[in-house]
């Protein structure tokens, strides 16, 4: 199963989650209005980027019997060295599987073990396909946390899988760490 069980991570990062209402409202409005396909959350280490993504997961991920085949559909990837989640093929396979599940699509039609096929064919085609199925007020929201923890040693990395063309109705929410000078 390419989809990860984030329950332990979510529990750890949400047990003391309070406040942040203004930021959560901004995210909600961004998803609703979609002024651009990409929302970026960047901050210093320890400022709560993963906690925000975990809160979104707890609120919107298709868990606990929540319906996933109507309204906004959410897919999540928490980048980490743990379980190889820093690899771009692992991230893409997980996201693709979650999007397929949200639209009751056969995962095997959209998955591949080849990173180039995933990045250049399967993922972009899936985004176009599902975007055409959305109602006007629906979105597919893909949250990728901790892009700075991606494996940058290989030719491809998690930031490199992000598509340059994003169909209407698809929204990415990305987070990464910056230093004191606002640099990654």
C-alpha positions as CSV (number, residue, x, y, z in Angstrom):
1,X,0.0,0.0,0.0
2,X,1.7,3.3,-1.1
3,X,-0.4,5.3,1.4
4,X,1.3,5.9,4.7
5,X,-0.3,5.6,8.1
6,X,0.4,9.0,9.6
7,X,-1.7,8.4,12.8
8,X,1.2,8.5,15.2
9,X,2.6,11.6,13.6
10,X,-0.8,13.3,13.6
11,X,-1.4,12.4,17.2
12,X,2.0,13.8,18.3
13,X,1.6,17.1,16.4
14,X,-2.0,17.8,17.2
15,X,-2.3,16.9,20.9
16,X,-1.3,20.4,21.9
17,X,-2.5,22.3,18.8
18,X,-4.2,25.5,19.8
19,X,-4.9,28.8,18.1
20,X,-3.7,29.5,14.6
21,X,-7.2,30.4,13.7
22,X,-6.1,33.3,11.5
23,X,-3.7,31.1,9.5
24,X,-6.3,28.3,9.2
25,X,-8.8,30.8,7.9
26,X,-6.2,32.1,5.4
27,X,-5.6,28.5,4.2
28,X,-9.4,27.9,3.9
29,X,-9.9,31.1,1.9
30,X,-6.9,30.2,-0.3
31,X,-8.3,26.8,-1.1
32,X,-11.8,28.3,-1.8
33,X,-10.6,31.1,-4.0
34,X,-7.4,29.5,-5.4
35,X,-5.6,32.7,-6.5
36,X,-2.7,30.5,-7.5
37,X,-2.2,26.8,-7.5
38,X,0.5,26.9,-4.8
39,X,0.3,28.0,-1.2
40,X,3.6,28.1,0.6
41,X,4.0,27.9,4.4
42,X,7.6,28.7,5.3
43,X,9.0,29.4,8.8
44,X,11.9,28.7,11.1
45,X,12.4,25.2,12.5
46,X,9.9,24.5,15.3
47,X,7.4,27.2,14.4
48,X,4.6,24.8,13.7
49,X,4.5,24.0,10.0
50,X,4.1,20.3,10.6
51,X,1.5,20.9,13.3
52,X,-0.5,22.9,10.8
53,X,-0.3,20.2,8.2
54,X,-1.2,17.6,10.9
55,X,-4.2,19.7,11.9
56,X,-5.4,19.8,8.3
57,X,-4.9,16.1,8.0
58,X,-6.9,15.5,11.2
59,X,-9.6,17.8,9.9
60,X,-9.8,16.7,6.2
61,X,-8.0,13.4,5.5
62,X,-10.3,10.5,4.5
63,X,-10.2,8.8,7.9
64,X,-12.7,7.6,10.4
65,X,-15.3,6.9,7.7
66,X,-15.4,10.4,6.3
67,X,-16.8,10.6,2.8
68,X,-14.1,11.2,0.2
69,X,-16.1,11.2,-3.0
70,X,-17.7,14.6,-2.8
71,X,-16.6,18.1,-1.8
72,X,-12.9,18.9,-1.5
73,X,-10.6,15.9,-1.6
74,X,-7.4,16.0,0.3
75,X,-4.1,14.1,-0.1
76,X,-1.2,14.4,2.3
77,X,2.5,13.6,2.3
78,X,4.8,14.3,5.3
79,X,8.3,14.3,3.9
80,X,10.8,12.6,6.2
81,X,13.8,10.3,6.1
82,X,11.6,7.8,8.0
83,X,10.2,5.0,5.8
84,X,11.8,6.6,2.7
85,X,9.3,9.4,2.7
86,X,12.0,11.8,1.5
87,X,12.1,10.0,-1.9
88,X,10.1,11.6,-4.8
89,X,8.8,8.3,-6.1
90,X,7.4,7.4,-2.7
91,X,5.8,10.8,-2.4
92,X,4.2,10.6,-5.8
93,X,2.9,7.1,-5.4
94,X,1.3,8.0,-2.0
95,X,-0.3,11.2,-3.4
96,X,-1.5,9.4,-6.5
97,X,-3.0,6.6,-4.5
98,X,-4.8,9.0,-2.2
99,X,-6.2,11.0,-5.2
100,X,-7.3,7.7,-6.8
101,X,-9.1,6.6,-3.6
102,X,-10.9,10.0,-3.4
103,X,-12.3,9.5,-6.9
104,X,-12.8,5.7,-6.6
105,X,-10.3,5.2,-9.4
106,X,-8.2,2.0,-9.9
107,X,-4.8,2.8,-8.4
108,X,-3.0,0.4,-10.8
109,X,-4.1,2.5,-13.8
110,X,-2.2,5.5,-12.4
111,X,0.8,4.0,-10.6
112,X,4.2,3.1,-11.9
113,X,7.5,2.3,-10.3
114,X,9.4,4.6,-12.7
115,X,9.9,8.1,-11.4
116,X,10.0,9.6,-14.9
117,X,6.7,8.0,-15.8
118,X,5.1,9.1,-12.5
119,X,6.4,12.7,-12.8
120,X,5.9,13.4,-16.5
121,X,2.9,11.2,-17.4
122,X,0.8,9.6,-14.6
123,X,0.7,12.5,-12.1
124,X,-0.1,15.3,-14.6
125,X,-2.6,13.2,-16.4
126,X,-4.3,12.2,-13.2
127,X,-4.6,15.9,-12.1
128,X,-6.2,16.8,-15.4
129,X,-8.5,13.8,-15.2
130,X,-9.8,14.5,-11.7
131,X,-10.0,18.3,-12.2
132,X,-12.5,17.7,-15.0
133,X,-14.7,15.7,-12.5
134,X,-14.8,18.5,-9.9
135,X,-17.8,20.7,-9.4
136,X,-17.1,24.5,-9.5
137,X,-16.8,24.8,-5.8
138,X,-14.8,21.6,-5.2
139,X,-11.0,21.3,-5.0
140,X,-8.3,18.6,-4.8
141,X,-6.0,19.8,-2.1
142,X,-2.5,18.2,-2.0
143,X,-0.5,19.0,1.2
144,X,3.2,18.3,1.2
145,X,4.9,19.0,4.5
146,X,8.7,19.5,5.0
147,X,10.0,19.9,1.4
148,X,13.3,20.8,3.0
149,X,13.6,17.3,4.2
150,X,13.6,15.8,0.7
151,X,16.5,13.7,-0.5
152,X,18.5,16.1,-2.6
153,X,21.3,13.6,-3.5
154,X,19.5,12.1,-6.5
155,X,18.6,13.6,-9.9
156,X,15.0,13.9,-8.8
157,X,13.7,15.1,-5.4
158,X,10.3,15.8,-3.9
159,X,10.3,19.5,-4.9
160,X,11.1,18.5,-8.5
161,X,7.9,16.4,-8.8
162,X,5.7,19.5,-8.4
163,X,4.0,20.1,-11.8
164,X,4.6,23.4,-13.6
165,X,1.0,23.2,-15.0
166,X,-1.7,22.7,-12.4
167,X,-5.3,22.4,-13.7
168,X,-8.0,24.6,-12.2
169,X,-9.5,23.1,-9.1
170,X,-6.1,21.6,-7.9
171,X,-4.4,23.3,-5.0
172,X,-1.0,22.5,-3.4
173,X,-0.2,23.5,0.1
174,X,3.6,23.2,0.7
175,X,5.7,23.8,3.7
176,X,9.4,24.1,4.2
177,X,11.9,25.4,6.7
178,X,13.8,28.6,6.3
179,X,16.7,30.1,8.3
180,X,16.9,33.5,10.0
181,X,17.5,35.2,6.7
182,X,14.4,33.6,5.1
183,X,16.5,31.3,3.0
184,X,16.0,27.5,2.6
